[in-house]
Amino acid sequence: MDRTERFYRIDQLLNERRFATFVQLQDELGISRATLKRDLQYLRERLNAPIVFDREAGGYRFDTPDRYAPRYELPGLWFNASEIHALLTMQHLLEEVQPGLLGPHIAPLLARLKSLLGSHDDAPEEVAQRIRILHAAKRRMDLRYFEVLASALLNRKRLLLRHFNRKSGEEVEREVSPQRLVYYRDNWYLDAWCHLRKDIRSFAVDAIRHAGVSEKKAKSLSDRDLDAVLGAGYGIFGGRKVQWATLRFTPERARWVAAEEWHPQQKTHFEPDGSYVMEIPYSAEPELLMDVLRHVPEVQVLGPASLRQRLVAILEAGLKAQQA
């Protein structure tokens, strides 16, 4: 905990408890007596905090500030990368909510988020203007069906879906037991047990053309069962048959890829010439190949041969299309 964080914590404790002993403050902050003394002195003398020691209560408290006294204000508190990403993402998602039953509750949430994002020195509008979170390749979906999915998911009811298969261009009907909704790469997916295929499937929510709730009770699976199929291989579209791909990136491309985690179980090493080798589990080729193609021609598929052949076929078809 750095000094600025301690100042905010002291302010919070004195506002919540009305007063706190020296020992209580020291225990909460986990600092030495000398450090706490310096912090209290700095708050009083440099930040004009109206902190006084109440002898009768035996602790510190905020005094009623003199109207002519200098204004007490804590220094601007900034965020780490994960905190600012979380706050701005929540703000973005809330601003996209369409009018509905939650309408009266959204405005206070947005106001609270803006108060968290801003301070005297950094207004929330300035934060939103200077820091951007861009959502790439986000697909539009019908919110009516999302609500149906979420309701059936939480009430443990089966769903009757009509789903558009982008590969075949056809719509298929399925009865499924919803297991969980997943937000991945700016799009929503429904992990479910398909009663027709008798297996676990993942459905893109934006490809659902109709959804209805059945009165039948949904079949429930554990996260372990779901992850064994959908989480074992690369990306979100998994399968029970897992293979390992070996990719080698040029020394130049390694400067980027070496900082990335493609899968929690990946194995990596550098070769003497600076090339970067990554071994990664996968079940479905398309998603892995999509990311491999981003690094062509600075990546080489070392194995398996089937994956390398599929990549070559895609590249050849692409070249032919460009020359047509």
Secondary structure, DSSP 8 states (H G I E B T S, - for coil): --HHHHHHHHHHHHHHHSEE-HHHHHHHHT--HHHHHHHHHHHHHTS---EEEETTTTEEEE----TTS-----------HHHHHHHHHHHHHHHT--SSTTHHHHHHHHHHHHHHH--SSS-HHHHHHH-----TT-----HHHHHHHHHHHHHTEEEEEEEEETTTTEEEEEEEEEEEEEEETTEEEEEEEETTTTEEEEEEGGGEEEEEEEEEE-----HHHHHHHHSSSSSS---S--EEEEEEE-HHHHHHHTT--S-TT-EEEE-TTS-EEEEEEES-HHHHHHHHHTTTTSEEEEE-HHHHHHHHHHHHHHHHHHH-
